[in-house]
Amino acid sequence: MNYRKTLIACYLGFVTQAITANFAPLLFLTFHNSYNIPLGKIALISSLFFITQLVVDVLCARFADIIGYRKCVVGSQLLSAVGLVGLAFLPEIFPDPFAGIIISTMVYAIGSGLTEVLVSPIVEACPFEHKEAAMSLLHSFYCWGSVGVILLSTVFFSVFGITNWKWVSCIWALIPLYNVYNFAVCPIEHPTEDGKGMNIGSLLKVPSFRISILLMICAGASELSMAQWASAFAESALGLSKAMGDIAGPCMFAVTMGISRAIYGKYGGRLDLMKFMIGSGGLCLICYIVAALSDIPLLGLAGCIMCGFSVGIMWPGTISICSAKIPSGGTAMFALLAMAGDLGGAMGPGIVGNISQRAGDDMQKGMLAGCIFPIVLIISVLIIKNIKQKDAVT
């Protein structure tokens, strides 16, 4: 069977997830000005997106095997496309534009959550050599998707005006629509025999899985805490406009994260994943310290950008470590890991922001508090490595 078709579908699946996660935030100020929506309510859009993903992660652990991988993953792309098209039209149709935005967000967030849970085990089940490298390369497409949606949308807005944003939303919807066909015809294997993996209770009894959950929370927190504040760092450090700040901050963060995952995707077969994770955690800690303590604005910005490189392997690396340790983990394992990553992505930026506020809006002190995430990540990898050594002995 031609599993390359499966890979292409999974790559585009992660590009779609990047579109749904990054497009609407580019329009927050436009929503505020066009529909007179208070900024406090605008902030709920991102929160609802991640909460919906978390709920889908949990439900997937119970129902994905029953419904079937193909139906679920085809549905993920269809829901993503419908949500993006709805974003263009529902705010105009509903008496309250905010209601239209929220409904659209929930629809494509369900699609994004399904993609997040299902695409990794689909690739894991394919008969490839060096699956850790394949997983890292797969996750790099989320980074390239993020870069693409930020850059191309910004260029479109600059050329044709922000008032034509609805066209962009519909154009981005074409990618998941095309991918519906890809997932409908490509070969899809299940990560466990007969689709029967371990249940949640059994997984939570496995020591390495419990540590993997903590590892995934720290991976999500390390990544999103810096990514969420990168734009603010770029604007405050260099005095750039919002558009240029987005390019210099979160866009360059995504570029370096994608480079890290692509490098491991190419050379992962020759590298020790555990050592690479520990090294990445150390680099991440240095980046947080530089961003938090540097009095030189450009050096602080460099810390933000290089942090993208350091966190690149953390999310896919955790999945690969857990898959190797628990090959019978099944859908529940991938769903709970995704949930843990989302939980870290929701908690990390909140902790950094809250500490920054308590310190008198001192963002650097918030970043210093963020050092805890890579520290715990390094400790978690060392613990899992020790568990592996004990398993080898027994």
N, C-alpha and C positions, 0 to 999 in steps of 0.2 A: 504493500500500500504506500501511497505517496504522502508521507507525513510532513513533507515540506509545506503542503497546502494547510495542514493543521497549524504549523508554526506561523505562517503568514496571517491566518485568521486570528491567532492569539496575539501576534504583534499589533495588529490593527485594533484588537480588543482593548489593549492597554493604551493605545493612542486615543481611542474613544473615551476611556476613563479619564485620561488627562484633559480632554476637551470639556467633559462635564464638570470636572473639578475646578478648572481654571478660567473658563469663559465668562461665566456670570460675575465673578469678582471684578473683572475689568469694567463692568457696567454699573457698579454700585452707585457711583456718583451720578450717572445718567438716570438711573431709576429714581434717585432722590430728587433730581431737578425736573425730570419729565412728568413724574406721577405724584410729586409732593409727598413722598414716603419719608417719614423721619428716619434719621440715620440709625437710631436705636432699633427700629424694626428691620432695617436693611441688614443689620448684623445677624439677625435671626436666620437669614438665608443660608449662610455657611454652617451655622450650628445645626439647622434642620437637615442639611445635606449629610453631615457626618453621623447624626443620630439615626437617620434613615438607613445609612449603610450599616451601622452597628446592629440594628434590628434585623436587617436582611442577613447579615453574617450569622446570627443566632438561628434564624429560621432555616437557613441553608444547611446547617448542621443536622437538622431533623428531616428535611423534606427533599433535598436535592437528589438523593439516591432513589427515592420513591418516584419522583416525577421523571427523572432521567437527565443526564448531563446535556445531551443535545438540545432537548426542549428548553431547558433552563438557559443555556448559553445563547441560543437563538433569541429567546425572549429578552435576554439582557441587552442585546444590540437593538432590538426593536423598541424597547422601552426607552433606551437612550436617545434614539432618533425622534421618537414621539415627544419626549420631554423637551428636546432642543427646538423642535418646530413649535411646540406649545408655548415656549418662552417668547416666541415672536408674536404670537396671536392672542393668547389667553388674557394678557393684561389689558388688551383693547376690548375684549368681549365681556369680561366680568365687570360688574359695577365698581368693585374694588380691585384696582390693578394689582395690589399686593397679593390678593388671593390667587390671581392668575399666575403670578410669579412663583408663589409657594407650591401650588399644585404641580406646575412644570418641574420645579426643583425636586419634589418628592418622586415624580415619575422617573426622571433620569437618574436620581440617586439610587432607586431600586435597581435600575439597569447597571449602574456603576458597582453597587454592592455585589450583584450576581457575578459580574465580570471579575471582581477582585477575588472572590472565593473560588471560582471554577477554572479560570484560565491556568493558574499555577498547577493544579493537579492534572489537568489535561496534558500539559507539557511534560510533567513528571512521569506520566504514564506512557509517553512515547518512547520507542526503543532507541534512544540516542546514547552515545558514549559521552562521558563527562557531563552528567546532568546538572552539576552545580554551575558549570560554565553556561549551559543552555538557559538555566533559570536566571542567571545574572544578565545575560544578553536580552532575554525576554523583558525583564523589568527595566532595562535601559530605554525601551520604547515608550514607557510612561514619561521618562525625562524628555525624550525628543518630541513627544506629543505636547508636553508642557511648553517647551521652547517654541514649537511651531504655532500653537494657538496664541501665545503672547505676542510673538513677533509679527505673524501674518495679520492678526486682528488689529494690532497697533498700526501697521502699514495701511490697512484698509481704512481705518478710521481717519488717518492722516490725509489720505488721498480723497476719499469720498465723503468724509464727515461722519461724526459719531451718530448723527440722526439716522443713518442707514444701517444701524447695528442689527436690525431684524433680518436683513439679507444675509449677514454673516452667520447668524444663528442657524438659518436654513441651509446654508452652504456646508457648515460643519456637520449637520445632520446627515449629509450624503455618505459620510464615511461609515457610520454604523449601519445605515441602510444597505450599503454594498456588502458589509461584513455579515449581514443576515444570510446572504447566499453562501458566503465562504463557510460559515459554521454549519449550514444545512447540508453541504456536500462533502466536507473533508472527513477523513477517518478520525474517530474519537474513541480512545481506549479509556478504561476505568482504572484508577490507581490501585484498586484491590480486586482480588478475584471475586467474580459474581456480584461486584458492587457492594460487598459486605465488609465494611471497615469497622474499627472499634467504635464503641459509643462514648459519649462524653464522660460518663462515670469511670469507665475503664481507663480512658486517657489520663484523667486527673490523678489516677493512682500511680502513674509512671513518673518517677522523679525527674527524668530528663525533660519530660513534657512540661512539668510545672515550671522548671527553670527556663524553658523555651518561651513560655508565656511572658515571664518577666523580661526576658531578652527582647521579645517582640515589642513589648510596651516601651522599653528604653529605645529601641530602634525607631519607632514612630515618633517618640518625644524628641529624640536627638535631631531627627530630620525636620520635623514640622516646626519646632521651636525656633530654629534659625531661619527656615524658609519663610515663616510668617512675618518675621521682623526684618528680612533682608532689604525690602523696599524702603522701609523707614531709615535704615542705616545708610542706604545709598543717597537718599534725599538729604538727610541731616549732615552726612559726612562731606558730600560734594556740592550740595546746593543745587542738585539737578531737578528738572521738572518731573512731574509724576510719570510721564511716559518714559523718559530716559531713566528715571529711578527704577521703574519696573524692569527695564532691560539690563541695567547695571547690577540690580539686586537679585530678585527671584529668577530672572531669566538666566543669568550667568551661574547662579546656584544650580539650576537644573542642567545646564550644559556640563558643568564639572561632575555632577552626579551621574549623568549619562556616560561621560568619558570613563569614569571609574567602573561602571557596570559593563561597558563595552570591552575594556581592557581585561577584566576578569572573564568575560564571555569568550575572548580570544585565547587567553593564556591560562585559564583556570585549571586546565588539565595538568599543568606543571606546578601549580601553586598549592600550598596547604591552606585550606579554607579557614581552619581555626586560627592559624597564625595571621592570615590576612585580616580576619575579623578583629583580632586583638590589636594589630597595627593600626587598623582603621579607627578603632576606638581611641587609641592613643593620640592619633592625629586630630580626631574630632575634639578631644579634650583640649589640645593645644589651640585649636581654632576658636573655641569658646573663650579660653583665657585671653587670647590676643584681642578678640572683639570686645571683651569686657574691660580689659585693663589698659589697652593702648590709648595713648593721648594723641596719636597720629591718625587722623581720619582715614587716610588711604590704607593704612595698615589694618585698621579695624574692618574696612570694607573687604580687604584681601582675606581676612579671617573668615568673614561671612561666605565669600565665594569658594574658598578652599574647603570649607565645611561641607559643601555639596559633594566634593570628591570623597571626603572621609566617610560620609554616611551612605554612599552609593551601594556598598555591598551588604549593609546591615539587614535590610528587610529580606531580599532574596536569599542571603546567606543563612539567615535564621530558618527559613523554609527548607533549604537544602539540608542543613544540619538535622533538623527534626525529621525530615523524610528518610534520611539515612539511618537514624536511630530507631524510628518507629515506622517501618515500611508498611505495616498493616493499619496505620492511623486512619486512612480513608478520608471521606469528605468532612467528617466532624473535626479532624485535626486541622485541615486547611481553613475551615470556617472559623475555628476558635483562634487560630494564629492571626487571621485577618482582623477578627474582632479586637484582639489585643493590640495590633498595630494601630487600628483606628482609635482605640482608647488612648494609647500613648500620644497619637496625633492630636487628640482633643484636649488631653490633660496638659501636655508640655507647654504649648503656647499660653494657656491660661495661667499656669504657675509662673512663667516668666513675666507675663503682663501684670499679674497681681503683685508680685514682689517689686516690680518696677514702680507700680503706683504707690505702694507703701513706702518706697524709698524716695518719694517726692518726684515721681515721673522720671527716675533715673534708669534708663533702659540698660545701661551697662551693668548695674547691680543685678538686674533681672537676668541678664546673660550669664553673670557669674554664678547665679543660682542654678542655671541650666547645666553647669558642669557636672552635676550629680548624675545626669542621664548617661553620658559615655562612661563614667566611672563604674556605675552599676552594670553597664553592658559588658565591660571588660571582665569584671568579677564573675558575671554569669557565664561567659564563654569559658573561663578557666574552670568553673565548677562543672560545666557540661563535659569539658575535656577530661576531667578527672573521673567523672561517672563512666565515660567511655572506656577509660583505662581499666576501671574496676570490672566492667562488663567483659572486657577482653580476658581478664584473669579468670573470671568465673566461667 
